C-alpha cells in the first residue's frame, strides 16, 4: 500500500483504538486479525506499509469493512476524491499495475484498477452477501469465482458476481487492462 505519513498515522490510530476497545493484547489481536504480532505493532506505531491483503485481514478480524477501517473521522454528505491519480494505491502488480481506492463509505467501495499483461489479483472470500461489479474500460479481464469456469470481460462490458467465495482478476491479454470496480461488503457490526 502506498500512503502518506498522515494516512499511516490515521490507520495506526484506528487499529489501536479498535484493539484497545476490545481489550485485546497485541498477541490476541494478531491471532484474531490474521497478521503477525510484529506487523501489528509496526502498524500501530505508524511504521508499517501494510499490503491490501493485510488490511483486508485486519478489517475482517474486527468484523468491519475495509472502507470503515480506512475512513476519515469526518462524515460528509458528499465525499469527493479531487484527483483520482492521488487516491491511495492499495495494490501493486509485479509489472506496474495498480489498484486505487477512489472513494468508499461502509459498506461500499469504488476502485480504479490497471493490470498489465500477466498480472493477477487473488482475493479470499468476503463476508456472506458481499458482491462485486466491474466495468472494463480497456483491454480484458478474466474473472474466476470459486470453482466456476473463468469468465472474460472485455472493454465496454460489465460484470456482477457474489464475492463470498475466493475470486481473482487476471489480465490474460497482450494490452493493459483498465476497469472500475465496486465492492459491496456488508459489515457484521460486532464489537
Rosetta silent file (secondary structure, phi, psi, omega in degrees, C-alpha in Angstrom):
SEQUENCE: XXXXXXXXXXXXXXXXXXXXXXXXXXXXXXXXXXXXXXXXXXXXXXXXXXXXXXXXXXXXXXXXXXXXXXXXXXXXXXXXXXXXXXXXXXXXXXXXXXXXXXXXXXXXXXXXXXXXXXXXXXXXXXXXXXXXXXXXXXXXXXXXXXXXXXXXXXXXXXXXXXXXXXXXXXXXXXXXXXXXXXXXXXXXXXX
SCORE:     score description
SCORE:     0.000 S_00000001
   1 L     0.000  136.100  174.079    0.000    0.000    0.000 S_00000001
   2 E  -103.517  124.830  178.733    1.279    3.451   -0.774 S_00000001
   3 L  -149.905  161.168  178.792    0.156    6.062    1.703 S_00000001
   4 L   -80.755  169.091  177.589    1.281    9.307    3.208 S_00000001
   5 H   -59.447  -37.702 -179.753    2.528    9.643    6.752 S_00000001
   6 H   -66.595  -36.863  176.721   -0.831   11.111    7.796 S_00000001
   7 H   -66.254  -41.095  178.522   -2.682    8.087    6.346 S_00000001
   8 H   -62.606  -40.451  178.186   -0.301    5.727    8.185 S_00000001
   9 H   -66.188  -39.899  179.988   -0.950    7.622   11.443 S_00000001
  10 H   -64.498  -43.632  177.546   -4.710    7.514   10.873 S_00000001
  11 H   -64.172  -42.819  178.801   -4.606    3.761   10.246 S_00000001
  12 H   -57.635  -47.042 -179.294   -2.355    3.310   13.299 S_00000001
  13 H   -63.248  -42.955 -177.902   -4.785    5.223   15.487 S_00000001
  14 H   -67.594  -43.586  179.418   -7.827    3.336   14.197 S_00000001
  15 H   -64.229  -46.634  179.503   -6.264   -0.128   14.583 S_00000001
  16 H   -61.552  -43.363 -179.911   -5.001    0.681   18.087 S_00000001
  17 H   -60.033  -47.353 -178.471   -8.391    2.168   19.065 S_00000001
  18 H   -67.480  -37.405  177.825  -10.305   -0.878   17.889 S_00000001
  19 H   -65.523  -47.670 -178.905   -7.861   -3.288   19.547 S_00000001
  20 H   -66.277  -35.509  177.273   -7.972   -1.443   22.868 S_00000001
  21 H   -58.441  -34.709 -179.810  -11.776   -1.123   22.663 S_00000001
  22 L   -88.595   -4.547 -178.256  -11.912   -4.931   22.607 S_00000001
  23 L    59.507   39.974  177.658   -9.269   -5.147   25.375 S_00000001
  24 L   -92.538  137.695  169.294   -7.092   -7.383   23.182 S_00000001
  25 L   -72.364  169.442  175.995   -3.385   -7.714   23.826 S_00000001
  26 H   -60.316  -40.137  179.892   -1.111   -7.442   20.800 S_00000001
  27 H   -64.149  -46.257  178.869   -0.762  -11.242   20.798 S_00000001
  28 H   -62.400  -46.282 -178.659   -4.521  -11.824   20.948 S_00000001
  29 H   -62.517  -43.974 -179.568   -5.191   -9.184   18.292 S_00000001
  30 H   -58.249  -43.278  179.463   -2.523  -10.571   15.956 S_00000001
  31 H   -64.589  -45.854 -177.998   -4.096  -14.019   16.181 S_00000001
  32 H   -72.070  -28.661 -177.303   -7.645  -12.726   15.632 S_00000001
  33 H   -92.115   -9.578  176.629   -6.647  -10.323   12.855 S_00000001
  34 L    74.937   28.931  176.415   -4.534  -12.845   10.961 S_00000001
  35 L  -129.243  164.341  178.876   -1.309  -10.825   10.972 S_00000001
  36 L   -73.247  154.977  177.689    1.963  -11.248   12.831 S_00000001
  37 H   -60.155  -40.645 -179.286    2.447   -9.541   16.185 S_00000001
  38 H   -61.325  -47.251  179.577    5.441   -7.695   14.723 S_00000001
  39 H   -62.881  -42.644  179.718    3.427   -6.317   11.775 S_00000001
  40 H   -60.460  -43.759  178.152    0.574   -5.292   14.077 S_00000001
  41 H   -62.125  -40.141  178.550    2.998   -3.435   16.368 S_00000001
  42 H   -66.379  -39.866  178.525    4.538   -1.705   13.329 S_00000001
  43 H   -62.890  -47.017 -178.750    1.076   -0.721   12.019 S_00000001
  44 H   -65.410  -25.564  177.408    0.065    0.692   15.410 S_00000001
  45 H   -85.537   -7.532 -177.664    3.327    2.657   15.551 S_00000001
  46 L    77.695   16.183 -176.875    2.699    4.061   12.056 S_00000001
  47 L  -100.771   -2.087 -176.539    5.908    2.406   10.828 S_00000001
  48 L  -104.362  157.024  174.221    4.384   -0.215    8.515 S_00000001
  49 L  -120.785   75.497 -170.909    3.257   -0.072    4.933 S_00000001
  50 L   -65.316  146.140  177.625    0.647   -2.879    5.113 S_00000001
  51 L   -74.417  165.860  176.129   -0.419   -4.738    1.999 S_00000001
  52 H   -59.016  -41.565  179.410   -4.013   -4.814    0.787 S_00000001
  53 H   -61.093  -41.091  178.300   -4.251   -8.425    1.998 S_00000001
  54 H   -64.860  -44.487  179.408   -3.097   -7.408    5.493 S_00000001
  55 H   -63.464  -40.866  177.480   -5.585   -4.531    5.650 S_00000001
  56 H   -63.850  -40.848  178.925   -8.413   -6.798    4.476 S_00000001
  57 H   -63.671  -42.608  178.882   -7.451   -9.394    7.091 S_00000001
  58 H   -64.141  -46.269  178.727   -7.402   -6.756    9.841 S_00000001
  59 H   -59.207  -45.306 -179.977  -10.783   -5.360    8.770 S_00000001
  60 H   -62.449  -40.475  178.815  -12.253   -8.870    8.690 S_00000001
  61 H   -63.125  -32.731  175.777  -10.808   -9.619   12.134 S_00000001
  62 H   -85.255   -4.524 -178.628  -12.521   -6.524   13.511 S_00000001
  63 L    61.642   45.255  176.583  -15.698   -7.540   11.599 S_00000001
  64 L  -133.162  169.590  176.385  -15.757   -4.278    9.658 S_00000001
  65 L   -84.360  163.054  175.595  -15.275   -3.352    6.005 S_00000001
  66 H   -58.519  -41.780 -179.557  -12.005   -2.087    4.558 S_00000001
  67 H   -60.738  -41.776  179.863  -13.647    1.292    3.997 S_00000001
  68 H   -64.178  -38.392  178.082  -14.651    1.514    7.648 S_00000001
  69 H   -65.391  -38.568 -175.555  -11.066    0.739    8.698 S_00000001
  70 H   -91.735   -5.618 -172.667   -9.646    3.411    6.358 S_00000001
  71 L   -62.901  142.650  170.693  -12.394    6.019    6.832 S_00000001
  72 L   -77.517  151.423 -173.538  -11.567    9.518    7.921 S_00000001
  73 L   -66.820  -25.858 -178.395  -13.452   10.552   11.036 S_00000001
  74 L   -72.935  140.049  179.695  -15.382   13.345    9.380 S_00000001
  75 L  -112.408  108.766  179.711  -18.800   12.418    7.998 S_00000001
  76 L  -110.467  156.696  177.895  -19.773   14.461    4.953 S_00000001
  77 L   -69.121  -43.866  178.926  -22.837   14.181    2.766 S_00000001
  78 L  -121.256  123.770  177.155  -20.778   14.173   -0.438 S_00000001
  79 L  -105.184  125.195 -177.987  -17.249   12.784   -0.458 S_00000001
  80 L  -116.871  128.573  169.955  -15.159   13.896   -3.431 S_00000001
  81 L   -90.106  103.868 -170.654  -11.826   12.407   -4.467 S_00000001
  82 L   -62.948  -25.676 -179.344  -10.439   15.585   -6.065 S_00000001
  83 L  -150.996  109.286 -176.334   -7.917   13.758   -8.262 S_00000001
  84 H   -57.514  -27.510 -179.950   -8.172   10.005   -8.855 S_00000001
  85 H   -69.817  -15.698  177.904   -4.430    9.844   -9.534 S_00000001
  86 H  -102.290    2.132  176.098   -3.773   10.827   -5.894 S_00000001
  87 L   -65.106  149.246 -176.404   -6.143    8.215   -4.416 S_00000001
  88 L   -63.488  134.864  175.050   -4.284    5.670   -2.293 S_00000001
  89 E   -88.354  117.186 -177.944   -2.787    2.723   -4.147 S_00000001
  90 E  -107.970   -5.783  174.767   -3.605   -0.378   -2.103 S_00000001
  91 E  -143.742  136.161  172.257   -2.415   -3.000   -4.625 S_00000001
  92 E  -129.379  137.069  177.758    0.538   -3.009   -6.980 S_00000001
  93 L   -87.878  161.534 -177.806    1.276   -5.662   -9.566 S_00000001
  94 L   -69.897  -11.671 -179.379    4.712   -7.028  -10.301 S_00000001
  95 L  -115.588   10.050  175.640    4.613   -5.409  -13.765 S_00000001
  96 L   111.422   -1.346  176.867    3.302   -1.951  -12.805 S_00000001
  97 L   -67.333  163.180 -178.195   -0.453   -2.439  -12.390 S_00000001
  98 E  -150.954  145.547  172.683   -2.244   -0.627   -9.581 S_00000001
  99 E  -118.592  117.300 -178.324   -5.483   -0.752   -7.617 S_00000001
 100 E  -109.786  130.508  173.388   -6.627    2.599   -6.207 S_00000001
 101 E   -83.809  105.351 -175.748   -9.390    3.006   -3.641 S_00000001
 102 E   -74.688  -58.189  178.866  -11.159    6.077   -5.034 S_00000001
 103 E  -149.656  161.788  176.338  -13.961    6.546   -2.525 S_00000001
 104 E  -169.842  152.715  174.822  -15.902    4.454   -0.088 S_00000001
 105 E  -150.965  124.837 -175.156  -18.454    4.522    2.646 S_00000001
 106 L   -46.175  123.810   11.460  -19.318    1.425    4.606 S_00000001
 107 L  -107.270   27.255 -172.591  -20.354   -0.974    3.041 S_00000001
 108 E  -116.990  137.394  176.268  -19.430    0.302   -0.459 S_00000001
 109 E  -127.549  143.812  174.559  -16.016    0.787   -2.103 S_00000001
 110 E  -123.019  123.040 -175.081  -15.179    2.211   -5.539 S_00000001
 111 E  -118.731  154.564  170.552  -11.841    1.219   -7.069 S_00000001
 112 E  -121.894  124.412 -175.464   -9.851    2.053  -10.209 S_00000001
 113 E  -122.274  143.107  164.847   -7.625   -0.769  -11.459 S_00000001
 114 E  -127.994  138.579  177.151   -4.974   -1.196  -14.122 S_00000001
 115 E  -132.857  129.270  176.703   -3.402   -4.580  -14.773 S_00000001
 116 L   -82.183  159.359  179.466   -0.518   -5.231  -17.070 S_00000001
 117 L   -51.144  132.222  178.535   -0.425   -8.437  -19.154 S_00000001
 118 L    89.105   -9.322 -179.493    0.141  -11.455  -16.916 S_00000001
 119 L   -81.999  152.186 -179.898   -0.823   -9.742  -13.643 S_00000001
 120 E  -146.156  143.302  173.573   -3.364  -11.246  -11.285 S_00000001
 121 E  -120.977  115.106  177.181   -5.065  -10.204   -8.045 S_00000001
 122 E   -97.754  142.172 -179.791   -6.383  -13.072   -5.924 S_00000001
 123 E  -131.853  138.278  172.205   -8.868  -12.381   -3.149 S_00000001
 124 L   -69.105  166.627  176.415  -10.132  -14.505   -0.309 S_00000001
 125 L   -62.232  138.768  173.084  -13.876  -14.850    0.128 S_00000001
 126 L   -87.584 -176.611  178.799  -15.549  -11.771    1.576 S_00000001
 127 L   -60.163  158.364  174.847  -18.430  -11.891    4.067 S_00000001
 128 L   -55.914  133.546  179.372  -21.665  -13.631    3.198 S_00000001
 129 L    91.615   -5.170  179.649  -23.705  -11.376    0.942 S_00000001
 130 L   -70.472  143.592  178.959  -20.714   -9.478   -0.474 S_00000001
 131 E  -136.482  152.231  175.302  -20.936   -8.588   -4.167 S_00000001
 132 E  -132.309  144.439  174.041  -18.565   -7.051   -6.682 S_00000001
 133 E  -135.739  147.973  179.477  -19.259   -5.413  -10.009 S_00000001
 134 E  -142.209  155.816  176.144  -16.840   -4.095  -12.562 S_00000001
 135 E  -128.911  118.501 -177.320  -16.820   -2.197  -15.803 S_00000001
 136 E   -85.887  126.477 -178.237  -13.878   -2.790  -18.133 S_00000001
 137 E  -106.230  -14.675  176.761  -12.734    0.381  -19.899 S_00000001
 138 E  -157.807  143.591  177.723   -9.674   -1.028  -21.735 S_00000001
 139 L    70.547 -148.942  178.611   -8.348   -4.478  -22.565 S_00000001
 140 E  -145.516  153.163 -178.589   -9.910   -7.538  -20.976 S_00000001
 141 E  -128.959  130.946  175.121  -10.112   -9.065  -17.516 S_00000001
 142 E   -96.403  122.374 -179.748  -10.541  -12.756  -16.699 S_00000001
 143 E  -106.398  130.101  173.999  -12.656  -13.265  -13.570 S_00000001
 144 E  -119.801  130.133 -179.983  -12.556  -16.538  -11.646 S_00000001
 145 E  -129.537  118.144  179.460  -15.024  -17.136   -8.811 S_00000001
 146 L    53.801 -135.950 -178.565  -14.830  -20.276   -6.693 S_00000001
 147 L   -90.564    0.055 -178.759  -14.950  -23.462   -8.762 S_00000001
 148 L   -68.365  156.723  177.413  -16.882  -21.850  -11.660 S_00000001
 149 L   -64.018  140.973  177.540  -15.318  -21.558  -15.093 S_00000001
 150 L   -59.420  149.675  179.827  -13.374  -18.299  -15.637 S_00000001
 151 E  -123.910  132.798  177.537  -15.211  -15.524  -17.490 S_00000001
 152 E   -97.255  126.643  177.761  -13.535  -12.976  -19.784 S_00000001
 153 E  -114.641  124.040 -175.065  -14.955   -9.439  -19.638 S_00000001
 154 E  -105.861  169.160 -179.298  -13.767   -7.123  -22.421 S_00000001
 155 L   -50.499  130.627 -178.768  -13.674   -3.366  -22.897 S_00000001
 156 L    91.627   -3.070  178.373  -17.199   -1.956  -22.915 S_00000001
 157 L  -110.488  159.454  177.884  -18.598   -4.861  -20.867 S_00000001
 158 E  -130.827  161.025  179.370  -19.561   -5.099  -17.194 S_00000001
 159 E  -145.959  155.784  178.814  -19.977   -7.990  -14.759 S_00000001
 160 E  -139.249  137.047  177.958  -21.541   -8.651  -11.355 S_00000001
 161 E  -154.562  160.262  174.215  -20.877  -11.591   -9.017 S_00000001
 162 E   -75.459  130.165 -175.352  -21.139  -12.810   -5.435 S_00000001
 163 L  -105.244   20.584  179.124  -17.780  -12.226   -3.754 S_00000001
 164 L   -93.418   23.451  170.099  -18.286  -14.553   -0.792 S_00000001
 165 L  -130.401  156.782  174.796  -16.099  -17.184   -2.482 S_00000001
 166 L   -55.591  140.972 -178.151  -12.396  -16.896   -3.332 S_00000001
 167 E  -149.306  164.969  179.614  -12.059  -14.954   -6.581 S_00000001
 168 E  -149.563  157.261  172.696   -9.464  -13.382   -8.823 S_00000001
 169 E  -118.501  135.802 -176.644   -8.931  -10.835  -11.577 S_00000001
 170 E  -143.093  142.272  174.365   -6.329  -11.617  -14.230 S_00000001
 171 L  -103.214  101.403  178.314   -5.076   -9.951  -17.393 S_00000001
 172 L   -91.913   -0.698 -176.433   -4.537  -12.743  -19.907 S_00000001
 173 L   -86.573 -174.882  179.840   -4.355  -10.298  -22.830 S_00000001
 174 L   -98.140   -9.006 -177.317   -1.492   -8.527  -24.540 S_00000001
 175 L  -116.437  163.458  175.924   -2.608   -4.988  -23.599 S_00000001
 176 L   -61.923  135.441  174.987   -3.096   -3.116  -20.336 S_00000001
 177 E  -102.251  134.940  176.970   -6.481   -3.829  -18.766 S_00000001
 178 E  -126.333  136.661  177.555   -8.333   -0.996  -17.012 S_00000001
 179 E  -154.233  155.138  174.356  -11.513   -1.376  -15.008 S_00000001
 180 E  -104.508  133.394 -175.101  -13.628    0.290  -12.368 S_00000001
 181 E  -123.973  130.932  172.556  -14.642   -1.997   -9.517 S_00000001
 182 E  -111.890  131.784  178.906  -17.425   -1.543   -6.953 S_00000001
 183 E  -118.914  127.417  173.739  -17.364   -3.733   -3.852 S_00000001
 184 E  -115.830  109.946 -178.958  -20.364   -4.071   -1.554 S_00000001
 185 L  -127.128  102.920 -179.031  -19.396   -5.883    1.631 S_00000001
 186 L   -60.827  139.196  179.931  -21.934   -5.736    4.440 S_00000001
 187 L   -85.358  145.676  178.660  -20.382   -5.147    7.842 S_00000001
 188 L   -79.782  -27.064  176.315  -21.084   -7.546   10.666 S_00000001
 189 L    72.168   12.858  179.653  -21.109   -4.761   13.238 S_00000001
 190 L   -76.166  148.663  179.099  -19.750   -6.971   16.064 S_00000001
 191 L   -92.682    0.000    0.000  -17.782   -5.324   18.839 S_00000001
